[in-house]
Amino acid sequence: MSASVTFTGLDEFIAAMKALPVELRDEGMAIVKEETNTAADEIRAEYGKAKEPTGNLLKGVKTEFPSSTVLVGIVKSTSRHSHLYEFGTQTRKTAS
């Protein structure tokens, strides 16, 4: 299954974010960082349930904040096998 998202007005939105007063931008960035870190913690908690012996799933969860002027936080998993945990390898069925 594939998905796509189309944004209209994204350039205008980014320009508006860059024009925010510094106090408001800093307050917004604090919220973005808190929510991004919370999301990363929740992902780590789910990965912890997998009881993966090397701990690479947990260690691979990273956060990024690419801009100080645009309120953006990114959570990503950099472990080589995270896609197996996220998407699986095949559809599994049980007898029940």
SULCOR-V977044 format. One record per residue. SS is DSSP state (a for helix, b for strand, c for the rest). PHI is phi in degrees with one decimal (none if undefined). PSI is psi in degrees with one decimal (* if undefined). Layout:
BEGIN
SS;PHI;PSI / SS;PHI;PSI
END
This chain:
BEGIN
c;none;135.1 / c;-119.8;156.0 / c;-137.9;155.9 / c;-144.1;154.0 / c;-129.7;135.8 / c;-119.8;124.7 / c;-103.1;132.4 / c;-110.7;136.4 / c;83.9;14.3 / a;-64.9;-40.8 / a;-60.9;-41.2 / a;-66.1;-39.1 / a;-62.9;-45.9 / a;-62.4;-41.1 / a;-63.1;-39.8 / a;-65.4;-39.6 / a;-63.8;-39.4 / a;-67.5;-25.4 / c;-90.1;-0.1 / c;-62.1;146.4 / c;-60.2;148.0 / a;-56.8;-43.8 / a;-60.5;-44.5 / a;-66.8;-41.1 / a;-63.7;-43.0 / a;-64.0;-40.3 / a;-64.5;-43.0 / a;-64.9;-39.3 / a;-66.8;-34.8 / a;-61.9;-40.7 / a;-66.3;-44.6 / a;-60.4;-44.3 / a;-63.8;-42.9 / a;-61.5;-46.4 / a;-68.5;-38.5 / a;-64.3;-45.1 / a;-66.7;-35.6 / a;-64.0;-43.4 / a;-61.5;-42.8 / a;-62.5;-41.7 / a;-62.8;-40.1 / a;-65.9;-38.6 / a;-66.2;-44.2 / a;-59.7;-39.3 / a;-62.8;-41.2 / a;-68.5;-42.0 / a;-62.6;-34.6 / a;-62.4;-29.8 / a;-68.8;-20.6 / c;-73.3;-16.9 / c;51.1;45.7 / c;-72.5;126.7 / c;-64.3;-31.8 / c;-83.6;-21.5 / c;77.1;8.8 / a;-66.4;-31.9 / a;-60.2;-48.0 / a;-64.3;-46.4 / a;-65.5;-26.1 / c;-80.2;-9.2 / b;-78.0;118.1 / b;-125.7;151.9 / b;-116.6;147.7 / b;-136.5;146.1 / c;-130.7;88.0 / c;-70.1;-14.2 / c;-144.9;142.9 / c;-93.3;-6.9 / c;-105.4;-22.3 / c;-112.9;129.8 / c;-78.1;88.9 / c;-137.0;133.7 / c;-129.3;139.3 / b;-123.6;133.9 / b;-114.2;128.3 / b;-143.7;156.1 / b;-106.5;121.1 / c;-99.9;1.0 / c;-69.4;147.0 / c;-65.6;-25.1 / c;-113.3;16.6 / a;-62.1;-31.5 / a;-62.4;-30.4 / a;-66.9;-38.8 / a;-70.8;-42.9 / a;-70.7;-40.8 / a;-114.8;-14.6 / c;77.3;-178.0 / c;-113.1;-25.1 / c;-164.6;164.7 / c;-73.4;128.9 / c;-107.6;141.3 / c;-131.2;146.5 / c;-114.6;166.7 / c;-63.8;-31.3 / c;-80.6;*
END
